[in-house]
Amino acid sequence: MLTTKQKHTIQKLMDKYLLVSTGCTEPIAIAYASAVAREALGEEPTRFEVELSPNMAKNAMDAGVPGSNYVGAAFVAAEGGLFGKSEDGFELLSNVAKEDQDYAYDFSKANVTVKITDSPKPLFIQVIAYGKNDSSKKNCCCCCNKARVVIEDEHTNVVLIERNGEVFHSTKSDGTTDGTTDGKAEYEEITMKEIFEYANTTDDLSIFKKAVELNTAISEHGKVTNYGLNVGKAQPFGEDTIFSRVISTTTSAVDARMGGAPLAVMACTGSGNQGLTTTLPVVQVAKEIGASEDRLLRAVAVSDLTAMYIKKELNVLSHLCGAVIASTGATAGIVYLLGGDYKKAEYAIQNMLGTVSGMFCDGAKSTCAMKVCACISAGMYAADLALSGKGCITDDVGIVNSDINQTIQNYAKIEKDSAEVMDKSILDIIVR
């Protein structure tokens, strides 16, 4: 039976990493930082200087912006800095008018600079907003008005707000933290088994119901519109099967989100795509088998919490594709939905981490839908193998250990040990 402390720890994970978001979280985080900078500045900005860690830059280059035809870090910095309200959080760009977007794009061309910095933090954003009294454009050094904002480690974690050298807010660390989504010690009380038990017994499933509602809505939107590669509309070899419908439901949503659909989603572990991937395969399988709403929501809980449990060991932004852990969560959720016990869910997780864990991330963009397609395809096979009790990776094979927690640690070790060289190689290619 779960202890009160374990329940509280799991609830804290949910409160922190299940968040409503409109638009890809990395561009939105830049827009948010710019909005905070403008508010600190106290006047209409005349220009912005933006510095980003490599992973932030990578994920902000090509992802669609809600309701807009424009992309890029300079554009979202201008849009958020001119028209966003920080109090709206991840939804601050959801209601920007078309003419304002056009103005922000033109503004960004002449008045926003973006630089990739060597910050040790995988997630780092610095925005400096300059006001009309900008001494850098005058022969004067006493009338500069500027505000500086720094975000680290999490997408809306503002660690510094400064105006004209005066610090108004500071929780800035010394840079020695490892950049994981949270401190490991905080979660030592829970294991995968407790995650499974919580999902199976909790009385409050409201957050998972909201996830199903929001993420299903953008999936339906993606099915009847044209975004990106239209992966969700594909029917390989003309086959209409449960398998293809699960993939279509999920990738239609990713198509729409990466294409800039102006709809909110329930993000998981800081990523809307990961939230779609943890939710929608489970939703479609539940529909296919006629599962009750209670069973569906508990299966979504298994999926989301499994992804969060794995993600807590990793960098908040990574050179490894987030679809891997999200689809691993979905695979465990499908196993639960189809009547599998904890051991079979564990087998499914082992199968996934032993199969698709090497997929790398080369930025948020339309092709994310293809990566989700690949991972969900593997997940359907992994779930079926786990439920049959055959073909499960249970011994020490490759990175998989007989102890699932050690397998997760092995995956995290590979991510951390390869981060520097992989990040540099990927970024060198995509910014060529």
N, C-alpha and C positions, 0 to 999 in steps of 0.2 A: 504494500500500500504506500502511496506517495505521502511524503511528509509535507507539512505546511511550507517548510523552506523550499522544498523541491517545486511545489506548485507555484510559489512566489517567483522562483527563478525562471520557470518556463513562461509565466505570465509576463515577466520583464522582457524576455526575448521577443514575445509577440508584440508588446507595446512598442518596442524599439524598432523592429524590423518588418512589421506589416503596416505599410503606410500607403495612403492614397496619393497617386502621382499622375499629373497630366504632362506627358512628354518624357523623353529619355532623361534619366536622372542626372547624367553628367552635364549636358547642356543646361538643364534646369538649375543645377547647383551653381553654375557660373552666373546665370541670370539672377539667382538669389543673392549671391555675393555682391553683384553690381547694385541690386536694389538696396541692400543694406548700406553700401558705400554712398549712394545718393542720399539716403535718409540721414546718414551721419554728416554729409557735406552741408546739408541745409539749403541748397540752392540747385538750380538746374545745371547739370554737368555740361562742360564743354568738350571733354574728352575722357577716355579711360585707358589705363595701362593694365594689362592682364598678364599674369604669370601663372603657368600651369605645370603640374608634374606630367611626365610623359604619358602615364595612363589616362589622366584627365584629358590631355590634348587628343590622344588617340580616339577616345570615345565621344569627343565633341565635334569631330571633323565633319562627319557625314550623316549623322542621325537627323531625321526629320524633326522639325519644330512644330508644335501644335498649331494647326490651322494656317500654316505658312508654307510658301514655296522656297524659303531661304534656309540655308544651313550654315554651320560654322560657329566657332567660339566667339569671334568678333561680333557677329550678328546678335547672338543671344546675350552677350554682355551689354550691347547697346539696347536691345529690347527690354531686358530686365532692368537696366539702369535708368532708362527713361520712362518706362511705363509699368513696371512691376511693383507690387507691394510685398514686402518681406513677410507680413503677417499672413499672407496666403500660402506660405510654405511651398510645397512641390506643385501647387496649382497656380502659381503666380502668373503664368503665361496663358492661362486658359481662356481669357476674355479680352485679349488685345485686338483692337480693330485693325482691319486690313490696311487702312491708310497709315496707321501708326507703325505697323510692321514695315511698310514701304519706307517710311521716314527713318526708322531705326536702321534699315539696311543701308540707305544712303549715308546716314551718319557714321555707320561703322566703317565705311570705306575710307573716310578721311580722318576720323577721330578716335579710332580704337586700334591699339597695337596689342599683339599677342606674342608672348615669348614662352618657350619651353624652358623650365628651370631644372636645376639638378637637386631639387629637394629630396631628402631621404624618405619623405612621406609618399607612399603610393597615391594618396589622395591629397593634393595640395592645390589651393587656389588663392591667389592674391589679386585683389582689384584695387587700383588707386584711381579715384575719381577727382577730377580737377574742376574747379568752378570758374566763373568769369574772371576773377582776380587771380589768374594763373601767371605767376612770375616767370615761368619758363619761356613764355612767349613775349616777355617784355624786358627792357633794360632796368629791371627792378628786382630786389631780393626780399622786400619786406611786405609784399601784399599778396602772397600766395595763399590760396584757399584750396586745400586738398584733404581728402579722407582716404584712409587705407583700411582695408578689411582682409583678414586672412581666415580661411577655412582649412581645417586639417582633419584627417582620419575618417570623418563621416560627412555626408553631403551637405548638411546644414549646421555642422558643428563650428560655429564662429568662435575662434580663439583670440582674435584681436580686432578691436575697432579703435582707430586713432584718427584724430583730426588736427591738422597743423601741429603735429608733434605731441599733442596731448592725448594720453591713453584714457579712453572711456570704458573699455572692457578688455580684460586680458585673462585668459586661462591657458596661455601658450605654454607648451611643454618644452623640455630641453632637447627634443628631437631624438631621444634615445628609444622611444617606444617602437614596437615592431610593425605598427600599422595594421594589425589585425582588427576585426570588427569590434572586439571588446577584450577586456582582460580575461585570460583563461581561468584564473583562480575563481572568478565569480561564478563559473559554471561547473565547477568540480563536483557539485552535488548531484548532477544529472548525467545519465547515460542514454544511449539509444533506447534501452528498455523502458526507462522512465518516460521518454518522449512518447512511445507507443502507448503506454498505460494512460498517460494524461489524455491523449486524443480519444481513447476508448471510454473514458469515465467522466470527463469534464461536463459541467452543466451549462457552460456558457460557450455557445458556438456562433455567436453573433458576428464576430469579425470574419469568420470563414464564410458565413452567409453573404456578407457584403462583398467578399472577394469573388464569390461565384456570380453575384449579380453584375458587378462592374466588369469583370473579365469576360463574361458571356456576352455582354452588350457590345464590347469592341470586337469580339469574334464575329458576331452576326453582322456588324457593320463592315468588317473586312471581307466577308463573303459576297457582299453585293456592290462593292466598290473596287476600284483598281489602285492598288498601292504596290510600289516596289516590284518585286519579281512575280507577284501573284502566286506564290507557292501554295497558298491555301486553296486555290482553284484547280490545282493540278490533280489529275487522276491517272497515275502511272499505268500505262497499258490498258486504260479504260476501265479499270476495276473499281467497283464501289463496294467496299467491304468495311467491317468494323475498324480494321487496321487503318484504311485510308481515311475514314471519317474522323478518327481520333487525331490523325496528323492534320487534316484539313481544318478542324475546329481550332487547333492550337496555332498553326502557322498563319491562318487568316488574321488572327489577332496580332501576331508579331508583324506581319506585313503592314497592317494598318498603323500600328504604333510607330514603327520605324519610318513610315511614310508621312508622319505628322498628323495623324487623325486627332481631332480636338476632343478626345474622350478620355476620361480618367480611368486608371486601372489600379488594382491593388498590387503594389510592389512588394516583393519579398527580398530580404537581405540587401536592400538598397537598389534593386533593379526591377523595373517594370516587366521586362522580358522574362526575368526569372519568376516573377509573380504569375505571369500568364502560363508559363511552362509548368509550374507546380500545380496550378488549378485546373486548366482546361482539359488535359488528358483524362483526369479523374472525372470531370463533369461528363464528358462524352461516354466514357465506359459506364458510368452510372445510368445514363440515359438508355444505353443499349440493353442493359440488363434489368431495367425497371427498378432500380434501387430506391429505397425510401430517402426522403430528404435528410433524416437524421444520419443514415448510413453514409450518404454522400458527404455531408459536412464533416463527419469524423474522419473520413478518408482524406479529405482536403487538409484537415488538421495534421494527420500523419505526414502528408506530403510537405506542407509548409514547414513543419517543425523539424522534419528530417533534414531539409535543405538548410535551415538555420543552424542546426546542430553541427553539420559539416562545415558550413561557412565560417563559423566562429573561430576555426583554426587557421583560416586563410587571410590573406591581405584583402582589405575591403575592395580594392581594385586590383585586378590581376592580369597577367599575360595569359592565363588559362581561361578558357571560355566558361562563363557562368551557366550556360545551358547544361553543362555536365552535372553540376550538383542539383540544379533545379529538376532535371529529368530523373535524376536518382531519387529525389524526393517523390516525384510523381509515380515512379515505379513502385516504391514502397506503399504509396497510397492506393494504387491499383490492386496490389496484392491484398491489402486490408479489405478493400471494397469487395473483392471476390472471395472473401472468407478465409484468407490466409492468416495464420497466427504470427506472433512476433518473430519466431525463428525463420519463417519463410520470408518475412519482410527483410530480415537481416541477410538472408541468402541473396535476395534481389539487389540489395545495396552493394554487396560484395561483387556480384556479377557486373554491375554497372561500373564501379570504380576500377574493376579489372579489365574493362573494355574500352570506354570512351574517355578516360581520364587524360589522355594526351592532347586533346583538342585545344588549340591556342586561340586567343582573341586578337583579331587585327582591327578592332574598332567597332563601334556601334553603327550599323548601317542596314541596308535592305537585305544583305545576304545572311544576317542573323537568323532569318526565317529558315534558311537551308540548314544551318547548324542545329537549330531546334528540331527540324525534321529528322535529321540524322540521329540525334540523341533520343528522341521519343521512339523512333523505330527500334533502336537498340533496347530501349526500356520495355517495349511490349514483349520482345523476346525474353529479356531478363526476367520479367514478371511470370511469363508462362513457364520458363524453366524452374523458377523458384517454387511455383505452385505444384509442379509435377514432382518435385523432389529429386529431379535428375539434372545432371549437367550443371550443378552449382559449384562455384569456386569457393571451396571451404578450407582447403589446405594452404600451405605457404607456397603460393604460385605468383611469381612476379612481385608486384607491389602489394598483393593481397596477403593478409595474415589471417590465421584462424580466428584471431580476436578482432572484431570489427572496429573497435576503437583504435587499434594499432594500424589497421588499414587506412583509416582516416588520417592518422598521424603520418603515415608514409606518404600519402597524397600531399599533405601539407608541406612535408619536407621537400618534396620535389618542386613544389611551387616556389617555396622561398629560396631554395638553392639555385634555381635557374632564372630567378626574376631579373637580375641585372642584365645578363647577357641577352636574354630573350626580349626584354623590353627594348633594349637598344637596337637589336636587329629588326624587330617589327617596325619600330618608329622610323628607323633609317629608310626603310622601304616605302612606307605609306606617306611620308612627307617629302619624298624625292622631288 
